Amino acid sequence: MLDKKIVDMILVFQKNEITEHAVYRGLAKRTKGKNSEVLKRIADDELRHYSEWKKITGVEVQLDSFSAFKYSLFSIVFGLTFAIKMMERGERRAEEVYSELVRNLPEAEKILNDEVEHEKLLVEMIDEEKIGYISSMVLGLNDALVELTGALAGFTFALQNGRLIGAAGLITGIAASLSMSASEYLSQKSEKENRNPVKASFYTGLAYILTVLLLTTPYFVFENYYLSLLVTVLDAVLVIIIFSFFVAVVKELSFKKMFFEMLTISLGVAAVSFVIGWVTREVINIEV
């Protein structure tokens, strides 16, 4: 007879297995080729794990609808790889508990081995185009955050006119995005890697231009240019949080390290540029 605490723990695992089965099955339907076949296999394995737990508990468990919806939404918004990596994190935490169960429940060992096999399959199956160009996206987004946040901070004190600052930032940003895309194209072409130079330049430019639009919009919305700068900085922090988390999950890196590194550089450049804008206005005596 198993301890009630262990049974309750198994019921949680049982719920996770049926939930992940539903998620993998849904992902398999929306995916083609090799990825779809591997996802179907994993979905079947998850269902088998559920059945094995059910034999022990004797209880039918319903899936976690919210978690299933959450992971499906992740796959749509952030891509298949991100959704899978997020589920992997949960499986790793489960593995630690499984290890404790092996002593009281030998059947748990086989399930644990299957979970390890899942991770290997998941790593091998990742074949999502945009993940291959993530370095280009990082390049475009990071440059846009650093350069444009700094430029807007400088423009804010030097020009002191919301619409003019926004227009100057927009023109600067668009020009810089085209320049960055061209540089990435030439860089990838000269390096002769597996990545397509055109696609690499596209992802770089796309990340750059979207960041430009987000950062300059406040200057066209608010009359107070200092308020616009504050909102722009908050937007930059939000972008850094989201993108740092995305890269940290997909590449299995430290979120805190990435976040604080990007935040320090972006806000540091913005602060220096703000001072430069103040000095420029005082020395040149700009009046707008």
BAVOGU-208522 format. One record per residue (C-alpha): x, y, z. Coordinates in steps of 0.1 Angstrom, whole numbers, plus 2048, in hexadecimal, padded with zeros to 3 digits. Layout:
BEGIN
ATOM   X   Y   Z
ATOM   X   Y   Z
...
REM end
This chain:
BEGIN
ATOM   X   Y   Z
ATOM 800 800 800
ATOM 80F 821 7F5
ATOM 810 83F 80C
ATOM 7F4 859 805
ATOM 80F 874 7FF
ATOM 81F 85F 7E3
ATOM 7FD 857 7D4
ATOM 7F4 87C 7D3
ATOM 816 883 7C3
ATOM 810 868 7A8
ATOM 7EE 878 7A1
ATOM 7FF 899 799
ATOM 817 886 781
ATOM 7F9 874 772
ATOM 7E8 896 76B
ATOM 808 8A3 75B
ATOM 80C 885 745
ATOM 7E8 887 736
ATOM 7EC 8AD 732
ATOM 80D 8AA 720
ATOM 7FE 88E 70B
ATOM 7E3 8A6 6FF
ATOM 7FD 8C2 6F8
ATOM 815 8AB 6E5
ATOM 7F8 89D 6D1
ATOM 7EC 8C0 6C8
ATOM 80F 8CB 6BE
ATOM 813 8AC 6A9
ATOM 7F4 8B5 695
ATOM 801 8D8 68E
ATOM 824 8CC 685
ATOM 830 8BA 665
ATOM 84C 8A2 65D
ATOM 864 893 676
ATOM 85A 8AA 692
ATOM 836 89E 68F
ATOM 840 879 691
ATOM 855 87F 6B0
ATOM 83A 893 6C1
ATOM 821 877 6BA
ATOM 838 85E 6CA
ATOM 83D 873 6E9
ATOM 818 879 6EB
ATOM 812 853 6EB
ATOM 82D 84E 706
ATOM 81D 868 71C
ATOM 7FC 856 719
ATOM 80D 835 722
ATOM 81C 846 740
ATOM 7FA 852 74A
ATOM 7EC 82F 747
ATOM 808 821 75C
ATOM 802 83A 778
ATOM 7DD 833 776
ATOM 7E3 80E 77C
ATOM 7F3 818 79D
ATOM 7DA 832 7A9
ATOM 7BB 823 799
ATOM 7AF 847 793
ATOM 7A5 858 772
ATOM 7B4 87A 771
ATOM 7A9 897 75A
ATOM 7C3 8AC 748
ATOM 7CD 8CF 753
ATOM 7BA 8E3 739
ATOM 7CC 904 743
ATOM 7EF 8F5 73F
ATOM 7E5 8E4 71E
ATOM 7D8 906 711
ATOM 7F7 918 71F
ATOM 810 901 70D
ATOM 7FC 902 6ED
ATOM 7FB 928 6EE
ATOM 821 928 6F4
ATOM 826 913 6D5
ATOM 811 92C 6C0
ATOM 820 94C 6CE
ATOM 844 941 6D5
ATOM 848 922 6BF
ATOM 849 8FD 6C3
ATOM 86C 8FC 6D2
ATOM 863 914 6EE
ATOM 844 901 6F8
ATOM 857 8E0 6F9
ATOM 874 8EF 70D
ATOM 85A 8FC 727
ATOM 84C 8D9 72A
ATOM 86F 8CB 72D
ATOM 874 8E0 74B
ATOM 857 8D0 75C
ATOM 863 8AE 753
ATOM 885 8B5 763
ATOM 875 8BF 783
ATOM 860 89F 782
ATOM 87F 88A 77C
ATOM 88C 894 79E
ATOM 86D 889 7B0
ATOM 86B 869 79B
ATOM 88D 860 7A9
ATOM 880 862 7CC
ATOM 862 84B 7C2
ATOM 878 830 7B4
ATOM 880 823 7D7
ATOM 85B 81E 7DF
ATOM 84F 818 7BC
ATOM 865 804 7A4
ATOM 84E 80B 786
ATOM 857 830 788
ATOM 87A 828 77C
ATOM 86E 81F 759
ATOM 859 83E 757
ATOM 877 853 761
ATOM 88C 842 746
ATOM 872 84A 72C
ATOM 872 86F 737
ATOM 897 870 732
ATOM 893 861 70F
ATOM 879 87C 708
ATOM 892 898 70F
ATOM 8AB 888 6F6
ATOM 890 885 6DC
ATOM 884 8A9 6E2
ATOM 8A8 8B7 6DE
ATOM 8AD 8A3 6BE
ATOM 88B 8AC 6AF
ATOM 88E 8D1 6B1
ATOM 88E 8DE 68E
ATOM 87D 900 690
ATOM 88A 919 677
ATOM 888 938 68C
ATOM 89C 927 6A8
ATOM 8B9 922 690
ATOM 8B9 948 68A
ATOM 8B5 952 6AF
ATOM 8D8 961 6AF
ATOM 8CD 979 693
ATOM 8AE 982 6A7
ATOM 8C3 989 6C6
ATOM 8DA 99F 6B1
ATOM 8BD 9B3 6A3
ATOM 8AA 9B7 6C3
ATOM 8C9 9BE 6D9
ATOM 8D6 9D8 6C1
ATOM 8B4 9E9 6BE
ATOM 8B0 9EA 6E4
ATOM 8D3 9F8 6EA
ATOM 8D5 A10 6CD
ATOM 8B2 A1D 6CC
ATOM 8AB A20 6F1
ATOM 8CB A34 6F3
ATOM 8C3 A49 6D5
ATOM 8A0 A51 6E2
ATOM 8AD A5A 704
ATOM 8C6 A72 6F4
ATOM 8AB A80 6DC
ATOM 893 A85 6F9
ATOM 8A9 A9E 70B
ATOM 8B8 AAE 6EC
ATOM 898 AB3 6D8
ATOM 87D AB4 6F3
ATOM 861 AAF 6DA
ATOM 84E A8E 6DB
ATOM 844 A8B 6B6
ATOM 866 A96 6AB
ATOM 878 A7E 6C2
ATOM 861 A62 6B6
ATOM 867 A6A 691
ATOM 88D A6D 696
ATOM 88D A4C 6A9
ATOM 877 A3B 68E
ATOM 88D A47 672
ATOM 8AD A3D 685
ATOM 89F A1B 68E
ATOM 893 A12 66B
ATOM 8B4 A1D 65B
ATOM 8C7 A09 676
ATOM 8B1 9EA 670
ATOM 8B8 9EA 64B
ATOM 8DD 9EF 652
ATOM 8DD 9D3 66B
ATOM 8CB 9BB 653
ATOM 8E3 9C2 638
ATOM 901 9BC 64F
ATOM 8F2 99B 65B
ATOM 8EC 990 637
ATOM 911 998 62D
ATOM 91D 988 64E
ATOM 90A 967 648
ATOM 914 966 623
ATOM 939 96A 62B
ATOM 938 950 647
ATOM 927 936 631
ATOM 915 926 64D
ATOM 8F5 910 64A
ATOM 8DF 92E 650
ATOM 8CF 940 633
ATOM 8DD 963 631
ATOM 8BC 972 625
ATOM 8A8 962 641
ATOM 8C3 96C 65B
ATOM 8C1 990 64F
ATOM 89B 98E 650
ATOM 89A 982 674
ATOM 8B3 99D 67E
ATOM 8A0 9B8 66D
ATOM 87E 9AC 67A
ATOM 889 9AB 69E
ATOM 899 9CE 69A
ATOM 87B 9DF 689
ATOM 861 9D1 6A1
ATOM 876 9DE 6BE
ATOM 879 A00 6AD
ATOM 853 A02 6A9
ATOM 84E 9F9 6CE
ATOM 867 A11 6DC
ATOM 85D A2F 6C6
ATOM 837 A2C 6CA
ATOM 835 A3D 6EC
ATOM 842 A5D 6DD
ATOM 824 A5E 6C5
ATOM 80B A56 6E1
ATOM 815 A6C 6FE
ATOM 81A A91 6FE
ATOM 833 A92 71A
ATOM 854 A86 70B
ATOM 862 A7C 72D
ATOM 844 A66 733
ATOM 84A A58 710
ATOM 86E A50 719
ATOM 863 A3F 739
ATOM 84A A29 726
ATOM 865 A21 70C
ATOM 87D A16 727
ATOM 862 A00 736
ATOM 85A 9F2 714
ATOM 87F 9EA 710
ATOM 880 9D8 731
ATOM 861 9C4 728
ATOM 871 9B9 707
ATOM 891 9AF 719
ATOM 87D 99A 732
ATOM 869 988 717
ATOM 886 982 6FF
ATOM 89F 979 71B
ATOM 886 95F 727
ATOM 880 952 704
ATOM 8A5 94D 6FD
ATOM 8AC 93F 720
ATOM 891 924 71B
ATOM 89A 91B 6F7
ATOM 8BF 91B 6FC
ATOM 8BE 90F 720
ATOM 8D2 92D 72D
ATOM 8CF 942 74D
ATOM 8B2 95B 74B
ATOM 8C0 971 766
ATOM 8E2 974 756
ATOM 8D3 97D 733
ATOM 8B9 995 741
ATOM 8D1 9A9 757
ATOM 8EB 9AA 73C
ATOM 8D3 9B8 722
ATOM 8C3 9CF 73B
ATOM 8E4 9DE 747
ATOM 8F1 9E4 724
ATOM 8D0 9F3 717
ATOM 8C9 A0A 734
ATOM 8EE A13 738
ATOM 8F0 A1F 714
ATOM 8CF A31 719
ATOM 8DC A44 737
ATOM 8FC A4E 725
ATOM 8E8 A59 707
ATOM 8D1 A6E 71D
ATOM 8EF A80 72B
ATOM 8FD A85 708
ATOM 8DC A94 6FD
ATOM 8DC AAC 71B
ATOM 900 AB7 713
ATOM 8F8 ABB 6EE
ATOM 8DA AD1 6F6
ATOM 8EE AE7 70E
ATOM 90C AEA 6F7
ATOM 8FB AEE 6D5
ATOM 8DD B00 6E5
ATOM 8C2 AED 6D1
ATOM 8A0 AFD 6D2
ATOM 883 AEA 6C2
REM end
